[in-house]
């Protein structure tokens, strides 16, 4: 196994994700070394948040399955923000440089505000909710982001936004 190139070992690890048990200390050290490189120079991610609010005349709790069109929320998109990411699953990076974020990344970017629920059918209308409007990376960071995606696999994302690979 020590005769394999470092790039090939990283590719093997990317297909095995986190289910791979390392029996070779050299491979384990190589993966840890690659992860530590992202601590020194993290990936810059650009994103926009969107704020959802309802009018004060809307009921306190809305069931989203019926009569949703009566209570349309107001939407405000905030300007672009920039942050550096390391040790968090990024999500899925697409070729057009946009990212399908993982749940953990979304929670970290939106904190301390309330995240708009996607799983529940009930909406509380009295407090503003937030989501990620768009999230992307620069063109020069694409290869590094794909490597980061391999080293920190995302196993927890929203069902309807997982891209077909």
N, C-alpha and C positions, 0 to 999 in steps of 0.2 A: 504494500500500500504506500510505502514511502517513495516509490518511484513515480507516482502520479504527480502531475504538476499542480501547483496551488490553485490555479483557475479551475481545473477539472474537479478538484475536491470541493470547491465552493459550489459548483454546479450540481454535484451529487447531493450536497447538503440541501440545496434549494428545492430539489424534488422530494426529498425525504421530510422536509419541514422540521418540526420539533419531535417527530416520532423516532428519529434516528438515535440509537444508543451508541456512543462512541466507545469503541474498544481500542482505538489507536490514539495514544496520547498526542502524537504529532498532529493529527487532524483536529483534535479538540483545541490544542494550543493555537493552531492556525485560525480557527473560527473565532476564538476569543481575541486574537490579535486584530482581526478585521473589525470586530465589534468595538474595540477600544479606539480604533482610528476615527470612528464616528463620534467618540467623546471629545477628541481633540478638535475636530472640524465637523460640527453637526450640519445636517441638511437644513437649508432655509426654505421655509414653506410660507407661501402668501395665501391669505384667505380673506373672505368677506363674510360678515355675520348678517343675519336678517332677524329683525325683531317683529314678532306677531302680537298684536293687541286687538281686543274686541271693544266695541262701544260699551258704555256703561248701562245701556238699556238691554243688553243681552242677558239671558239668565246666567246664574252662577256656574252651572255645569251644563255642557252641551253634549248630547249623544251624536257622534259624527256620522252615524249610519242613516239617520233620517232628518230631514229638514235642515241640512247644512247650508243650503243656499240662502236661507233667511238671515243667518248670522255670519256674514263674511268678515274675516279679520282684516285689520289694517296691517300693511307690511312696510317696513323701513329697512333698506339695505345700507349698512354702514360702510365707510371707506375701507380701503385695503389695509390690512395689518400684516406684519411680518413676524415670524417666530422661528426659533431654531429647535429642531427635533432630534432627540436621541433617547434610546432605551424604551421607546414607546412603539408599538406596532403602527406602521404608517397607514396601511390599507393596501389598495391596489393602484399602481401607477399606470396610467394609460399612455399610449403613444402621442396623444395630443397634449401631453404634459399636465392634464388634470388628474386628480386623485379621488378615488372612492375611499373616504376615510373610515378607519376602524371606529368602533364605539368608544374605545378608550381615548383615542385621539380627539374625537368630537367632544367628549366630556372635559378633557384637559384644555381645549381651546375656548370653550364656552364658560367655564367656571368663573365666577360664583353664581352666574345666572341660571335660571331654570331652562332645561332642555325641553323643547317641544316633543311630547311623546309620539312615537310612531306605532307602538304596539297596542296601546289602549284605545278603546272607542270613545272614551269620555274626555272632554276638554274642560279645564277650569278656565273661566274667562276673566277673572279679576286680576290675575297677575300676568305680566308679559312673558312670553316664551321666546326662546332663541334657537336658531338652527344655523348651520353653515350654508351660506348661499353658494359659494364656490371656493375651491381650494386647488392650488396649482403650484408648480415649481418652475424654475428657470430652465431654459434649454440646456445650459451647460451642466446642470445637476441631474440630468435624466439617467445617465449610466450609474451614478452614485446612488440615486434613489432606487433603481432596480436592484442593486446589490444590497441596499438597506432592507428592501422588501424581502429579499431572500434570507437575510440574517435574522430579521425580526418578523417571523411569519404572522400574518393576521388570520386568526381563526374565528374571531367574533366580529361580524359585521352585519349590517341590515340585509335581509334576504333579497329584497327587490333591487338592490344596487350592485350586486356582485357581477362583475363583467364576465362574459364568456371568453375563456382563454383558448 
